[in-house]
């Protein structure tokens, strides 16, 4: 028990020292999010590197969004930032949204593109493609098409704040009095965002790698490129690491993490999600990513993160969250909530499995009804409900450090970084 407590104190002490050092000096490291502050359009990347926005006495309040299998079934998410404002997204060819943008939106919805950083990168690329292929004949029409494209992308997944942050960044760089000028400025802005995003992750990895010592074992949940950047940087520094990887059902993103770690020749033990507590005694660090981080330091990440963090605290194992500043949710500073995506029940229960449960319970052949997709039917039973939340909220008291490209922070102080980066509440330029 002494080892665990000593490890926890050593870890947290190092985080506080790092934070105080950052406060004492100007590091010169600029965040991707610097360009999101209203009135600021420049981002510098010179150096490589709760369910609720506010937790009320540990209670989690969720704004629910239903995920679906088909884009035809997609319901627009309530705006995270502007209550009661209708989306400017228009269906059909009159919107001017090019097919490549629609395809990217479909890929994000279906999780063929997954991970907050990958989603942000794809969104910026899609806006650049929209700008390049737009046939608008006036600046006003061009700007409307870009806003419609951004709205199409925004409506895909509501929890990962990197998506709207990326859209804001690119749209705020759209500048010019002609279509040609607007086109070139938008493409340049998207390219700069992608470049700065990659540099931010490199810098984050370098900072996070200092927490990992030679011979350490990390326990991971889901698949996070930010978390893996810390591991990669530690390996490049000559440290030997091992990993315990949770499979992360229902989509088994842990398999992606395991594959990447094995490519780096890291010994991996793949475990069932429910076995995590058993393996914490063999763990030096719990290392996870984040899809959004609220102003109070709450971490919104793949479902199961919160329970893992609670168990880790009980065992004295430090929890490190690796997240670029593009994952900070500035609107939580003014009390806005973070929507938790509810995905399709078919990720948990196929129609055949549902039919077997219902038929076994009633002894009768289950009834079916057509879904919105006319080619599919779903077995009906008002007594059987399936819920599939994609994310949960980890309160800040269970997190030891949030590692960003700007440094390491105790979760309770992350609001200081938000104020430094944003200064004031943001808006949604696709709603203009």
C-alpha positions, 0 to 999 in steps of 0.5 A, spaced: 500 500 500 505 504 501 508 503 494 501 506 491 500 512 495 508 514 494 506 513 487 500 517 487 503 523 491 510 523 486 505 523 480 501 529 483 507 533 486 510 533 479 503 535 475 503 541 480 510 543 479 509 543 472 503 547 472 507 552 477 512 552 472 508 554 466 504 559 470 511 563 472 514 563 464 511 564 457 512 557 454 512 560 447 507 554 445 501 556 442 495 552 442 490 550 436 485 553 439 488 560 440 485 562 433 478 560 436 477 566 440 473 571 437 477 577 433 483 573 433 485 569 427 492 567 427 494 560 430 502 559 431 505 552 432 512 554 432 514 549 437 513 541 436 512 539 441 457 531 464 454 529 460 454 535 464 459 541 463 458 542 471 458 537 476 453 538 481 455 534 487 457 528 483 450 528 480 451 527 472 445 531 468 445 529 461 442 532 454 441 526 450 442 525 442 440 519 439 445 516 434 443 512 428 445 507 423 443 510 417 444 518 415 437 518 413 435 517 420 440 522 423 436 527 428 439 534 428 443 535 435 440 540 439 446 546 439 451 545 444 452 553 445 445 556 442 439 554 445 433 555 441 437 556 434 435 552 428 440 549 424 442 553 417 443 546 414 439 545 408 437 538 405 438 537 398 442 540 392 440 547 394 444 547 399 450 547 395 454 541 399 458 537 395 458 529 396 465 529 399 462 533 405 456 528 405 460 522 405 465 525 411 459 526 415 456 519 414 463 516 415 463 520 422 456 518 424 458 511 422 464 511 426 468 509 420 472 516 422 473 515 430 477 519 435 476 526 437 483 528 433 481 524 427 474 527 427 477 534 427 482 533 422 477 530 417 472 536 418 477 541 416 479 537 410 471 536 408 471 544 409 477 545 404 474 540 399 467 544 399 471 550 398 475 547 392 469 544 389 464 550 390 461 552 384 458 559 388 458 565 383 458 570 389 461 571 395 455 571 399 453 564 396 460 561 397 459 563 405 452 560 405 455 553 402 461 553 407 456 554 413 451 549 410 457 544 409 459 546 417 452 544 419 452 538 415 458 536 419 456 539 426 450 535 426 453 528 426 456 527 433 454 532 439 459 530 444 466 530 441 467 538 442 473 537 437 468 537 431 465 544 432 472 547 435 475 545 428 469 548 424 469 554 428 477 555 426 476 554 419 470 558 418 473 564 422 479 564 417 474 565 411 476 572 408 476 576 402 471 580 397 471 575 392 469 567 391 477 566 389 479 570 395 474 566 400 476 560 397 484 560 397 483 563 405 479 557 407 483 552 404 489 555 407 486 556 414 484 548 413 491 546 411 494 550 417 489 547 422 491 540 420 498 542 421 497 545 427 493 539 430 499 534 428 504 539 432 500 539 438 499 532 438 507 531 438 508 536 443 503 533 448 506 526 447 513 529 449 510 532 455 506 526 457 512 522 456 515 525 462 510 522 467 512 515 464 518 511 467 522 506 464 519 499 466 512 502 467 505 499 465 499 503 463 492 501 462 488 504 457 481 504 455 478 505 448 483 508 443 486 515 443 491 518 439 493 523 444 494 517 449 498 513 444 502 519 443 505 519 450 507 512 449 510 513 443 514 519 445 516 515 451 518 509 447 522 514 443 526 516 449 528 509 450 523 507 455 521 500 456 513 500 457 508 494 457 500 495 456 494 492 459 488 494 454 481 494 455 477 491 449 472 497 450 465 494 448 461 494 444 465 497 438 472 494 441 476 500 440 481 497 444 483 492 439 485 498 435 490 500 441 492 493 441 494 493 434 498 500 434 502 498 441 504 491 438 506 495 431 511 499 436 513 492 439 510 494 446 507 487 450 500 488 450 495 484 455 488 485 452 482 484 457 475 484 458 472 491 460 469 488 467 476 485 468 480 492 469 479 492 477 483 485 477 489 488 473 490 495 477 495 492 482 499 491 476 498 498 473 503 504 474 498 509 470 491 509 467 492 513 461 486 515 457 484 520 452 478 525 452 472 527 447 470 533 451 473 537 457 468 541 461 470 548 465 470 544 472 475 539 469 470 533 468 472 529 463 467 526 458 470 520 454 468 513 452 463 510 456 467 506 462 472 511 463 468 514 469 468 507 473 475 505 471 477 512 474 473 510 481 477 504 481 484 506 480 483 512 485 481 506 490 487 502 488 492 509 488 493 508 481 494 515 478 489 517 472 492 521 466 488 524 461 491 526 454 487 531 450 489 537 446 486 543 447 481 543 441 478 538 446 476 543 451 469 545 451 469 553 452 461 554 453 461 550 459 464 556 462 457 559 462 453 553 464 452 550 457 451 542 458 455 537 454 450 532 450 452 525 451 451 521 444 446 515 445 448 510 439 444 505 435 441 499 440 443 494 434 451 495 436 449 492 443 443 487 440 442 485 433 434 484 431 435 476 431 438 477 439 432 481 440 427 476 437 430 470 441 429 474 448 422 476 446 420 469 444 423 466 449 420 470 455 413 470 451 413 463 448 410 466 442 413 468 435 415 476 436 412 481 432 416 486 427 415 493 425 418 496 419 423 501 421 425 508 417 429 504 413 424 500 409 429 494 408 429 493 415 424 490 420 425 491 428 422 486 433 417 490 438 416 489 445 414 495 449 418 491 456 425 491 453 429 497 452 436 497 450 440 504 451 447 505 448 450 511 451 457 512 447 460 517 453 460 518 461 463 523 465 469 522 470 468 528 475 475 531 476 476 528 483 478 522 480 483 525 475 490 526 477 493 530 471 490 533 464 496 533 459 495 538 453 500 541 448 500 547 453 503 543 459 500 539 465 494 541 469 490 539 475 483 538 473 481 543 477 485 549 474 483 547 467 478 553 467 484 558 467 487 555 461 480 556 458 480 563 459 487 564 457 485 561 450 478 563 449 477 569 453 469 570 452 464 565 450 464 562 443 459 562 437 457 558 432 459 561 425 455 556 421 448 559 425 450 566 422 
